[in-house]
Amino acid sequence: MNLLPKALHGDASLEAIVAVAGQGVLAHVPVVRAAGHTSYCRIIIGPLTRWALARENARHGRIWRVLQAVRLSLARGFLGGVKVAGQPGRNPGVLVMPGDQGLEVALFSGRGLADAMAVAVNWLLNDWRAAASVTAFTAPELVVGRRRMVRCLFDGELRRLPPPVRFVPGWSDLRYIRTLA
């Protein structure tokens, strides 16, 4: 995902980043780790990860496959959900991001296209986490899943992990050049 370069360099162009890289600061960045995988930006968990197939097909110009993936995502993307330890019910979508104080978590509890559209409108107007079907909080760790494999997108890459999956905050092993003040 392009979120890590944006966090390190803002909206600067590649040329501008290269020009000031020598004055940049080397820094470890916050990450989220789970089951041997690392995320630098965000992890999406649950049935809503099915939308990634539509995105990938669109990137490759496979229009017919995009339509098939959208149809499948609409049919299955809101069904069931994953169980998050300490939270009521099941969520079709869970977002986990590294934060300065732990894990930034957003639970989507919506059950259909109307709830998804409400989140989209909130995203356009303000912050999508303000939607009624979203519960946002910071946690020192997160445990997800009970019986079935847990579908996760680590920075856009699909992984299926055996439950329960424990997500913990950490810091990158490598240091990155940060040009933002």
N, C-alpha and C positions, 0 to 999 in steps of 0.2 A: 504494500500500500504506500501511497505517497505521503502519508501522514508523518513519518519519521523525518524526512527532509524538511517538511514544513515546520515541525517542532524545533529543528536545529537551525533553520535558516529563514523562516518566515516565507514570504512570497517572493523572495529574491530570485532573479534569473540565474541560470547556471553560470553565465559569464560573471555576474556580480559575486556569486559565491566563490568562484575560483579566484577572483581578483582580491578578495579579502581573507581568503583561507589562512594565509600566513599570520594574520592577527587574531584568528579564532582561538577559542579556548578548548582544550581537550577535556571531555566530560563523559562520565558514565551516564547512561540514560535509564530511567525506570522501565522495568519490564514485568510481564506476568509469566509465570512458569507453571506447567502442569504436565505430568506424565512424560517428562523428557522433552517437551516442546517449549519454545519460548516465543512470546509475542511482544513486539516493540510498540504496537499501537492499540490493537483491540482484538478481542475474541468475541465472536458471535456463537451462541450455543443454542441448540434446540432445532425444532422443525423449520424455523424460518431460514435456516442455512440452505434450504432447498433453492432459494432464490439465486444462490451463487451460480447454479448451472445455467440459468437464463442469462446472467451477466457474462459468463464465459463464452457462451454461444454468440451473444451479441458482439463481443470483442472480435470474434472470428468471422463475423458476417453470415452466420448460419441462421437465416431468418426462420425457416421452418422449424429448426430445433429450438429457437427462442420461443416460438409460439407453443411448442409442446412443453417446454420447461415452465413457461408461465402457467399453462393450464394445470400441470402437475403441482406447481407451487401453490396455486390458489386452492386446489383440492386437498393437499396434504400439509401445507405450510402453517395452518392454524389449528391442526388437530393435535390432541394430546398435549405434549409438552414435557419439560424436564422438571424434576423436583429439585429445589434448592433448599439445602439444609437450613432450618430455622425460619423458613418462609412458608406461608400457607399456600395450598394449591400447587398447580403445575403451570409452567410458563412456556408458551410456544417460542419465545425468544428471550435470551439473556445476553446482555452486553457487558463485557468486563474489560476495563482499561487500566493501565498502570497509572497510579497517581502519587503525589508527594506524601500523602497520608495513608497509603494502603491501596486497596483496589477500589476503583470507581465502578459501581455496579448499577445497571438499570434492568429491571425486570419488566418485560412486556407481558401483560396478562390478557390482552385482547383476544377475541375469538372470531374475528372475521375481517372482511375488507373495510367495513365502516370504522372499526377501531384503528386499523392500519392507516386509513386516510386521516383520521383525527391526529395521529402521531405525525404524519407528513405535514399537515397544516401547521401544527405547533412548531415543527422544524423550520418551515418557511418563515413563520412570523416571529419566532423567539427561540426557545429551546425545546426540542422534541421530548425531553424528559419531563416537561411540565404537563404532558397529556394525562388525562384521567386514568388511562389504562397502563401507565408506567409508574413503577415505584423505583426511586433512585436513592442510593445510599453509599456510604464508604464502609468497607469491611477490611479487617486484617487478613482474612482468607475467605475462600468460598468453596463449599463442597456441593457438587452437583451430580445427580443421577442415583438410581437405585438398582435397577435390574437390567435395563437395555443399554446397548452401546450408546455413547453420547456423541452426537454429531457436533463438531466444533469447526469454526473457521478461524484459524490462527493467521491474522493479517491477510486474510483472503484465501488461505490454503486449507482445504478440507481435511480434517482428521476425524477418525472414529476411535473413541477411547473407551476402555472398559470402565464401568462404574464401580464405586463412586470416584469421581475425578476431583482432586483437590487443587485449587488454583491459589497460588501464593505470589505476593509481590517480591521483587528483587531488583537488582541492578545489572546492567549489561556487563558481560565479561570484558568486552572491548571498550575503549574510549573513542568517542566521535568528536569531530571538529564541530563546534557550535559557534556560529557567527552572529547569532542574536545576542543582544546585550542582556 
